[in-house]
Amino acid sequence: MENSSLSHDVLVIGAGLWGCVVARELAEAGNRVLVLEARTLPGGNARSAIDPKTGIECHCYGAHIFHTSDEEVWTYANRFATFTDYRHTVLTEHAGKVYFMPLGLALINAFYGKNLRPDEVPAFIASEIAKSGLSGEPKNLEEQAISLIGRPLYEAFIKGYTQKQWNADPKTLPSFIIRRLPVRTNYNTGYFNDPHQGVPRDGYFSLFAALLNHPGIEVRYGTDYLAIRDAFPAELPVFYSGPIDAYFDFRHGALPWRGLRFEWEVKPVRDWQGTTVMNYADLDVPYTRIHEFKHFHPERKEVYASEQTIICREYPADWKVGDIPYYPVNTDASAALLARYQEEAKALPNVIFGGRLGEYKYYDMDKVIRRALDQVHDWMAR
């Protein structure tokens, strides 16, 4: 790993969460690490920033909540940030009424106008599924969802949201996109089941700054690695978290993504929607959700009590090369295209592809950290 003829031992491409963890682990192992980041700040799509007018910490690319059942990952994250005890709840609006998500006893009883007990829920859902008349293996996302929760719940809470999210009729989407829809039989309205949840007390930007704060790490912002990669020796190890298809100059075509568009607004009220995230299930509402970031930090009493709040409407958007990618479009065609790029990647033992762009995979934040730790430690064990 050491090479005295080079000013750095390893390149890390991208200062998102994966790249920051990789860089930190490499530096703590004694490597001189150069991080190249195309944007002007670290954090990727998990970046946050304090709004200078209101003092509210806003998640720049949609809400991010850290949650995990992985004890090692939780311990690792707490080395670099102190987390609040925030517990995430999500509500969804359908036909002018608000329901708790995910699908649980509160939503089911409110939607059907019933008072089911927990032990009655499985039989009730089974009867709703039986009414659908479906038989055989589900052939598409719609059939898969109906086979799990029945047609009424699907049409109210899944169909419109899914069509907006993917800009496609659920009948045309593969069934594996929605492999399971867990139904809770209790009144637990917390969105995640993980024992460890929270957001960094001092902001996500503090987490990334702490990860990169090591004498063995140099970061260069506003630098497109692919435009200058020929300037680096071929033998220099590279941990790459950019798009895998871009690395190979899109020679087989571009992998498809869904994009997002955000519409920000300052409201002259203390509390606009009463929660951090409100989903909008109906197709006639063009956005999928509204964020109100003040609710992530009720402990910031002065900011939380102020007569101003920030909301952000999130609109799904078509994507083209050059736009920020958010959600990989998982179809049989994209899987086949990814396999071609992965086959080419096997011929590059000095390049480690990782992160959601490098692996073309949607990861929760804890899974990003787990993957980064495993990949770095596997590489150092060679």
Phi, psi and omega in degrees: 000323181283140177211103187294345179279353181246148178280345178224152179266331186215143171257137171239123184256112181105128179251036168285190184299316180300311182296322179295317179293316178301312181300317181297314181296319178296317181294320180293340176272003175100005179275148172269116192247131172250121178256127176249124183233126182290329179277178184267354181217158179278170173113343181057221181281359176263007183292146173232165180206150177276124175291122187293336183275324185251342184079006182277132174282120181250136173278116194293334185232041180097157187296136175232123179239127179277126179211141183199154169251002183271107184298321181295318179294319179298316177298319180297312181299325181285352170291332190245353179203149170265125184261143173284175178262026179305133175241126190277132169235146179234133174248156179226139179259129177221127177052040175080004178239153182251135182230154173280133169253154005281190183293114181211189186297323180297314181292314185298313180294320179293319184291316183270354183066040182242176175227057183292146170271161181307318184289348180269346186295312182303316181293324179294314179297320178299322179292324177293323177294318181298326180294339184291335180078007179287147176215156180081182180291135177301135184262348181204178183300318182300311180295324179298314181294316180297323180292346181258326186227356182090162186290316184300314179294321178300310185291330180282316194242346185246316191300302183295317180299316180295317180298320177293315185299318186252358181053046182204147173296128180305337177292341181262358182263145182293150184295331187290348178298329183233067187299328181209149173232095184295137176247119178277145180255019179226184182263020175292114183257008174293140186286324182251151178264351186297142181291332182254121180215155175160181172230152180300129183304321183260014176099151178298328180299329179290326178297313182291322177298319181293319179299322184272355183276081180212138182297341179272003183245127170246133180242132174241116181269164180063031185236118178269105183303318185296336179281343185231011188298334180292347180282348183257145179300142183297333183278354182288122179297141183231125169259111192247122179242019171278181179296130182296325179290326177294324179303323181261025176056031176055033188295336177258000185111164182273134172292139184277144176227161165259142178256178176224153173230137184243139179238113187260147179206134173268127180253134182277051179222160180289321186213120187265318183233355173081004182200165182289319185225128173239119176276155177234106190279339190275143184293334183280356171261119191289338179263159181266332180198163175236131177260142170229098196288339178306328186287349175290336188227068175295342179288344175276078196301317182295316179291317183295327183271356183291159182271034174221144176215159180244130172244156180220116176275134183250119181248126170298150184216151171294158186232145172222162180304130183107336175280162176287124178275142180239306186235121175295142180267101187273099175231171176299322181294317181290328177295320179293320179293318177300319181300325179294318178291322179296326177295320177293323181296330180298335181277004182239077184296341181272358181243124177251118180268132181205175182080175185292330178279315182292333180250357181051059184210137177280124180239137162290162187298321180293326179289330174297314180296314179302314181295318180297314179300314182295317182293318179295315183291325176296318181294318181290340180275353180299000000 
